[in-house]
């Protein structure tokens, strides 16, 4: 089973809110860490952990997450996840909306609505990525050979999104880290994957989709509904699917896409099952595990077609 880290609320240094989720920073001997509470019981904690472990399998630069439990003294409060600060001072994390605005001052960087931003196009993001350097060496130790640019790396992020049905790669869920020594902007590792793997689907719906004889109810059809946060054109009515987003980035970085697909092909369904099975049963029901494994395997097969 994945380890679960105990975090005492008394260690909180700064309480914040991330959307509707409560979070706080705390310190350990190995640095400053962020605890994100899973207060709604929708599975964002296990989705974050599974996504993190899958990213590690492919060598995708990513923030590492651990399952956690919040306590107040001896009293258990709630589950969550923790991750170590990945852009600590004097470094700065510059989010995608700021990067896009830096290139085009008409970009709506101050829009409080993170989703349905039609200017968040694949072309605009790709041009922005062309001005970024590769992630720092600490993030690319497992990078597949041949991945040589920020766009190449981000194409891997798009593949991960399609694999895990991540619909949350909005313009504040990617970014760059400013290196103070030379002012360089390096692509940040992939982070914040909690809104993936259809984690908020009820167990009743999972059973129905796993057992249904209706093709339209089954997981292969269901998986195609996942939308990205990217648009092809600012005039489009809705964003492209996660698979279309990967295909569009792949057209801009075909060699990188081939390398990432080869990495995906090297991860077997049995390895995917082994990752999901590591989630403690009190966090994830057996039917949620069965559904999630099937969803990932179906997405893998579709990407490899």
VEXDREN-2710 file (C-alpha; in Angstrom, 1 decimal):
% VEXDREN-2710
k/r/px/py/pz
1/UNK/0.0/0.0/0.0
2/UNK/1.1/3.6/-0.6
3/UNK/2.3/5.2/2.6
4/UNK/0.1/7.7/4.3
5/UNK/1.8/10.7/6.0
6/UNK/0.3/12.1/9.2
7/UNK/0.1/15.9/9.3
8/UNK/-0.9/17.8/12.5
9/UNK/-2.9/20.9/11.9
10/UNK/-0.9/22.6/14.6
11/UNK/2.1/22.6/12.2
12/UNK/0.2/24.9/9.8
13/UNK/2.2/28.0/9.0
14/UNK/-0.2/29.6/6.6
15/UNK/-3.8/28.6/5.9
16/UNK/-5.0/29.2/2.4
17/UNK/-7.8/28.3/0.0
18/UNK/-7.2/26.8/-3.4
19/UNK/-10.6/27.2/-5.2
20/UNK/-13.0/25.5/-2.8
21/UNK/-10.2/23.4/-1.2
22/UNK/-8.5/24.3/2.0
23/UNK/-4.7/24.0/2.1
24/UNK/-1.8/24.9/4.4
25/UNK/1.9/25.0/4.4
26/UNK/4.1/23.3/7.0
27/UNK/7.8/22.5/7.4
28/UNK/9.7/19.3/7.7
29/UNK/13.4/18.7/7.9
30/UNK/13.5/18.2/4.1
31/UNK/11.8/21.5/3.3
32/UNK/8.4/23.2/3.1
33/UNK/5.4/21.1/2.2
34/UNK/1.8/21.8/1.2
35/UNK/-1.2/19.9/2.6
36/UNK/-4.3/19.9/0.4
37/UNK/-7.5/18.7/2.2
38/UNK/-9.9/16.3/0.5
39/UNK/-13.0/17.6/2.2
40/UNK/-15.6/16.7/-0.4
41/UNK/-15.0/13.0/-0.5
42/UNK/-14.7/13.0/-4.3
43/UNK/-11.5/11.1/-4.7
44/UNK/-9.1/13.9/-5.5
45/UNK/-6.5/12.5/-3.1
46/UNK/-6.2/9.1/-4.8
47/UNK/-6.6/10.6/-8.3
48/UNK/-3.6/12.9/-7.5
49/UNK/-1.5/10.0/-6.2
50/UNK/-2.3/7.6/-9.1
51/UNK/-1.5/10.4/-11.7
52/UNK/1.8/11.1/-10.0
53/UNK/2.8/7.4/-10.1
54/UNK/1.8/7.1/-13.7
55/UNK/3.8/10.2/-14.6
56/UNK/6.8/8.6/-12.9
57/UNK/6.5/5.5/-15.1
58/UNK/6.9/7.5/-18.2
59/UNK/9.6/9.8/-17.0
60/UNK/7.3/12.9/-17.2
61/UNK/8.6/15.7/-15.0
62/UNK/6.0/16.0/-12.2
63/UNK/5.5/17.1/-8.7
64/UNK/5.5/14.1/-6.3
65/UNK/2.4/13.7/-4.1
66/UNK/1.9/11.5/-1.1
67/UNK/-1.3/10.5/0.6
68/UNK/-1.8/12.2/3.9
69/UNK/-4.1/12.4/6.9
70/UNK/-4.8/15.6/8.9
71/UNK/-4.9/15.3/12.7
72/UNK/-5.6/17.7/15.5
73/UNK/-3.6/16.2/18.3
74/UNK/-4.8/12.6/18.4
75/UNK/-8.1/13.4/16.6
76/UNK/-8.3/12.3/13.0
77/UNK/-9.8/15.1/10.8
78/UNK/-9.7/14.2/7.1
79/UNK/-7.7/12.8/4.2
80/UNK/-5.6/14.8/1.8
81/UNK/-2.3/14.8/-0.1
82/UNK/1.0/16.6/0.5
83/UNK/3.7/17.8/-1.9
84/UNK/7.0/19.6/-1.3
85/UNK/7.3/23.2/-2.5
86/UNK/8.7/23.1/-6.0
87/UNK/9.4/26.7/-6.6
88/UNK/10.9/28.0/-3.4
89/UNK/12.3/31.5/-2.9
90/UNK/14.2/33.1/-4.6
91/UNK/12.7/31.1/-7.5
92/UNK/9.2/32.2/-8.7
93/UNK/6.4/30.1/-10.2
94/UNK/5.0/32.0/-13.2
95/UNK/1.6/30.6/-14.2
96/UNK/0.4/30.1/-17.7
97/UNK/-2.0/33.0/-17.7
98/UNK/0.9/35.4/-16.9
99/UNK/3.2/33.8/-19.5
100/UNK/0.5/34.1/-22.2
101/UNK/-0.2/37.7/-21.2
102/UNK/3.5/38.5/-21.4
103/UNK/3.4/37.5/-25.1
104/UNK/0.0/39.0/-25.8
105/UNK/-1.3/41.9/-23.6
106/UNK/-4.8/41.2/-24.8
107/UNK/-4.8/37.8/-23.1
108/UNK/-7.3/37.8/-20.2
109/UNK/-4.9/36.9/-17.4
110/UNK/-7.0/38.6/-14.7
111/UNK/-10.2/36.6/-15.6
112/UNK/-11.3/34.9/-12.4
113/UNK/-12.9/32.2/-14.5
114/UNK/-10.1/29.7/-15.1
115/UNK/-12.2/27.6/-17.5
116/UNK/-13.7/28.4/-20.9
117/UNK/-11.0/30.9/-21.7
118/UNK/-11.2/30.7/-25.5
119/UNK/-7.8/32.5/-25.9
120/UNK/-6.2/29.5/-24.2
121/UNK/-5.5/28.0/-27.6
122/UNK/-3.0/25.2/-28.4
123/UNK/-1.2/27.5/-30.8
124/UNK/-0.8/30.3/-28.2
125/UNK/0.5/27.8/-25.6
126/UNK/2.9/26.2/-28.1
127/UNK/4.3/29.6/-29.0
128/UNK/4.7/30.4/-25.4
129/UNK/6.5/27.1/-24.8
130/UNK/8.9/27.9/-27.6
131/UNK/10.3/30.7/-25.4
132/UNK/10.8/28.5/-22.3
133/UNK/13.8/26.4/-21.4
134/UNK/13.6/22.7/-20.4
135/UNK/12.7/22.0/-16.7
136/UNK/15.6/22.1/-14.3
137/UNK/17.8/19.0/-14.0
138/UNK/16.2/17.9/-10.8
139/UNK/13.0/17.2/-12.8
140/UNK/14.3/15.5/-15.8
141/UNK/16.5/12.7/-14.4
142/UNK/14.1/10.1/-15.9
143/UNK/13.3/11.9/-19.1
144/UNK/13.2/9.6/-22.2
145/UNK/16.2/10.1/-24.6
146/UNK/15.3/12.5/-27.4
147/UNK/13.0/14.9/-25.5
148/UNK/14.9/18.1/-26.0
149/UNK/12.6/21.2/-25.6
150/UNK/9.9/22.6/-23.4
151/UNK/7.4/21.8/-26.1
152/UNK/8.6/18.2/-26.3
153/UNK/8.1/17.9/-22.5
154/UNK/4.7/19.6/-22.5
155/UNK/3.6/17.1/-25.2
156/UNK/4.2/14.5/-22.6
157/UNK/1.9/16.4/-20.2
158/UNK/-0.8/16.4/-22.9
159/UNK/-0.3/12.6/-23.3
160/UNK/-0.7/12.2/-19.5
161/UNK/-3.9/14.3/-19.6
162/UNK/-5.4/12.0/-22.2
163/UNK/-4.4/8.9/-20.3
164/UNK/-5.9/10.0/-17.0
165/UNK/-8.8/12.1/-18.5
166/UNK/-7.5/15.2/-16.9
167/UNK/-9.8/18.1/-17.8
168/UNK/-8.0/20.6/-15.5
169/UNK/-5.0/21.8/-17.4
170/UNK/-6.3/25.4/-17.4
171/UNK/-4.0/28.4/-17.7
172/UNK/-3.2/28.3/-14.0
173/UNK/-2.3/24.6/-13.9
174/UNK/0.9/24.9/-15.9
175/UNK/3.7/27.4/-15.8
176/UNK/7.4/28.2/-15.6
177/UNK/9.9/28.6/-12.9
178/UNK/12.0/31.8/-13.0
179/UNK/15.7/31.0/-12.1
180/UNK/17.1/34.0/-10.2
181/UNK/20.7/33.5/-11.3
182/UNK/20.1/34.3/-14.9
183/UNK/16.4/35.1/-15.2
184/UNK/15.7/32.0/-17.3
185/UNK/12.2/30.7/-17.5
186/UNK/12.1/26.9/-17.3
187/UNK/9.0/24.9/-17.8
188/UNK/7.6/23.8/-14.5
189/UNK/6.9/20.1/-13.7
190/UNK/3.4/18.9/-14.2
191/UNK/1.2/19.5/-11.2
192/UNK/-2.3/19.4/-9.8
193/UNK/-4.0/16.3/-11.4
194/UNK/-6.7/15.8/-8.8
195/UNK/-9.6/16.5/-11.2
196/UNK/-8.8/13.4/-13.2
197/UNK/-9.7/9.7/-13.5
198/UNK/-13.5/10.5/-13.3
199/UNK/-12.9/10.5/-9.6
200/UNK/-16.2/12.2/-8.8
201/UNK/-18.3/9.5/-10.5
202/UNK/-20.4/7.6/-8.0
203/UNK/-19.9/3.9/-7.4
204/UNK/-23.4/3.3/-8.6
205/UNK/-22.6/4.9/-12.0
206/UNK/-19.3/3.0/-12.1
207/UNK/-21.1/-0.3/-11.7
208/UNK/-23.6/0.6/-14.4
209/UNK/-20.9/1.6/-16.9
210/UNK/-18.8/-1.5/-16.2
211/UNK/-21.7/-3.9/-16.5
212/UNK/-23.9/-2.2/-19.1
213/UNK/-24.7/-3.9/-22.4
214/UNK/-25.4/-0.5/-23.9
215/UNK/-22.3/0.6/-25.9
216/UNK/-23.1/4.3/-25.2
217/UNK/-22.9/3.6/-21.4
218/UNK/-19.6/1.7/-21.5
219/UNK/-16.2/3.1/-20.6
220/UNK/-14.8/3.3/-24.1
221/UNK/-17.6/5.7/-25.1
222/UNK/-17.6/7.5/-21.7
223/UNK/-13.8/8.1/-21.9
224/UNK/-14.2/10.1/-25.2
225/UNK/-16.2/12.8/-23.3
226/UNK/-13.2/14.2/-21.5
227/UNK/-12.6/17.8/-22.6
228/UNK/-9.3/19.6/-22.2
229/UNK/-8.9/23.2/-21.3
230/UNK/-7.4/24.0/-24.7
231/UNK/-9.1/25.6/-27.7
232/UNK/-8.1/25.2/-31.3
233/UNK/-9.3/28.7/-32.1
234/UNK/-10.5/31.5/-30.0
235/UNK/-13.8/31.5/-31.9
236/UNK/-14.6/27.9/-31.1
237/UNK/-17.6/27.2/-28.9
238/UNK/-15.9/24.6/-26.7
239/UNK/-12.4/23.2/-25.9
240/UNK/-11.0/20.2/-27.7
241/UNK/-11.0/16.8/-26.1
242/UNK/-8.0/15.6/-24.2
243/UNK/-7.1/13.2/-27.1
244/UNK/-7.5/16.0/-29.6
245/UNK/-5.2/18.2/-27.5
246/UNK/-2.5/15.6/-27.4
247/UNK/-2.9/15.1/-31.2
248/UNK/-2.5/18.8/-31.8
249/UNK/0.6/19.1/-29.6
250/UNK/1.9/15.9/-31.3
251/UNK/1.7/17.5/-34.7
252/UNK/3.9/20.3/-33.5
253/UNK/6.4/17.9/-31.9
254/UNK/6.1/14.6/-33.8
255/UNK/9.4/13.1/-32.7
256/UNK/8.6/13.8/-29.0
257/UNK/5.1/12.4/-29.4
258/UNK/6.5/9.2/-30.8
259/UNK/8.9/8.9/-27.9
260/UNK/6.2/9.5/-25.3
261/UNK/4.0/6.9/-27.0
262/UNK/6.8/4.4/-26.9
263/UNK/7.1/5.1/-23.2
264/UNK/3.4/4.6/-22.8
265/UNK/3.6/1.3/-24.7
266/UNK/6.2/0.1/-22.2
267/UNK/3.8/0.4/-19.3
268/UNK/1.6/-2.7/-19.3
269/UNK/-2.0/-3.0/-18.0
270/UNK/-0.7/-5.2/-15.2
271/UNK/1.6/-2.3/-14.1
272/UNK/-1.3/0.1/-14.2
273/UNK/-3.4/-2.3/-12.1
274/UNK/-0.5/-2.6/-9.6
275/UNK/-0.4/1.2/-9.2
276/UNK/-4.1/1.5/-8.5
277/UNK/-4.1/-1.5/-6.2
278/UNK/-1.6/0.4/-4.0
279/UNK/-4.3/2.9/-2.9
280/UNK/-5.5/1.9/0.6
281/UNK/-9.0/0.4/0.6
282/UNK/-10.3/3.0/3.0
283/UNK/-9.5/5.6/0.4
284/UNK/-10.8/3.9/-2.7
285/UNK/-13.6/1.2/-3.0
286/UNK/-13.0/-2.0/-5.0
287/UNK/-15.4/-0.9/-7.7
288/UNK/-13.7/2.5/-8.0
289/UNK/-10.4/0.6/-8.5
290/UNK/-11.9/-1.6/-11.1
291/UNK/-13.4/1.3/-13.0
292/UNK/-10.3/3.4/-12.8
293/UNK/-8.1/0.6/-14.1
294/UNK/-10.4/0.0/-17.0
295/UNK/-10.6/3.7/-17.8
296/UNK/-6.8/4.1/-17.9
297/UNK/-6.3/0.9/-19.9
298/UNK/-9.0/2.0/-22.4
299/UNK/-7.3/5.4/-22.8
300/UNK/-3.9/3.7/-23.2
301/UNK/-5.2/1.5/-26.0
302/UNK/-6.8/4.4/-27.7
303/UNK/-3.6/6.5/-27.6
304/UNK/-1.6/3.6/-29.0
305/UNK/-3.9/2.9/-31.9
END
